[in-house]
Structures are given as structure tokens and as C-alpha cells.
Amino acid sequence: QVVQSLITAMTENDAEKIRSLFQEDAKQAYGNGEWKAGQKFFDWLESDIIERKGHVDGAQYEVDGNEVVVKGQYSSRGYTNKANFLFVVEEGKIKSWQMRY
């Protein structure tokens, strides 16, 4: 549910809602790269998702326990690519977001 709320909020570019769906110590990584956590995560969320109006078209969800995979077409200002995102949800909020390729 929380991941679907994120995808909807991204489509609407609702910055406040997007921020509210993540735990304070949330983290993000591209592929198997270095994780950004806490404030570094929120700085990334602001610059790479919110300011660039990142969104997923045609989102498809696969849920396995507290893991949610989102596939579709990701687009933001000046960028587009297939989405293959792995989210981990804990206590009703998103704990991590991994962009997989």
C-alpha cells in the first residue's frame, strides 16, 4: 500500500507526500552501489526524484512479504529508463529503495 502511495505521489509530484512515506533512516542505492542513508537519502530524494519530477508509468507490483518490486517506465526531466525498483517496507513506511538494472 505504501509503495503504491509513493508511485501515485510521484505521478502527482506531491513532494510532501513523497517525503512522508519514508522512514527517517531510509536508504537508497543504484544497483549494488553504495547506499545513501538518513539525510543523504533525503537530499537524493529531493534532487533526483522531487525536483526532476521522477515518476513511473505503467507500474506493475510484485509483493513478497515486506519486499515490493515495481516495474514500469521511469521518467524524469532529461532521463528515461525501465524501472526495476526493490522497496523494503517496515512498520508501514519505506525503509529502502534499490534501483536494479
N, C-alpha and C positions, 0 to 999 in steps of 0.2 A: 504493500500500500504506500509506504513512504517513498519508495523508488518511483512509483507511478506519479506521485505528487511532485517529485523533483522534475521528471520529464515534462509534466504539464507546466510547472512553474518556469522551466527553461523556455518552453514554447512561448509563454506569455512574457518572458523576460522580467519576471517578478523577483527582483533582487532580494527583497526582504524575506519572501517565502523560501527562495533557494537557500539562503544562509541559515534559516531556521530548521532545516531538515537534517543538519549535520551535528554530530557530537562536537564538543569543544576541542577534543583532541583528535579529530578526524584526520585522515591521511590520504595521500594520492600518489600514484606512480604511473609513469609511462612504461608499459611492458615490464621488464624485470629491472628497471632502473631504480634510482634512489627515491625513497619515499619522502614526501614533504608532509610534515605534521604540524598540528596546532596552528599558530599564527602564519607560518609559511604556507600551510594548506589554504587558509582563508585569503591570503594575499594572492595565491594562484587562482582560487575560485573567482575572485574579483576581476583579475586582469585577463584570464584566459576564457572564462565562461560568461560572466555577467557583462563586462564591458564589450566583449566581442559578440554578444548575443548568440552564444552557443545553444544549439537545440538538436534534437533527434527527430527525424521524420520517419514514419512507418515503424515506430518502436515495437519490438517483439520482446516478450519477457519469458525467461525460464527461471523458475524458483526451485531451489534445493535447500530446504531448511532456512538458515539465515543468509544464504547467498542468493543474489539475484543477478542474472546476466541480462543485459539489454543489448539487443542488436537492432540495426536500422541504418539510416544515413545521417551521419553527424555533419552539421554545417555551422560555421561561424564566419564572421567577417574575414574574407580572404582565405578561407580554408574549407575543404570538404573531404570526407573520407568515410569509409564504412565504420559504423560503431560496433565495437565488441567490448562492452564495459562490464566489469565484475564489481558489484557492490556487496559489501558485508554490512548487515543491519544488526544492531544490538540495542535493546531497550527502546525500540520504536524510532531510533534515529540512525542515520548512515554513519558507519564507523570508518569505512574505507572505500575508495574508488580507484580501480585499476583499469587503465586503458590497455587493452590487449590487442595484439596485431597478428 
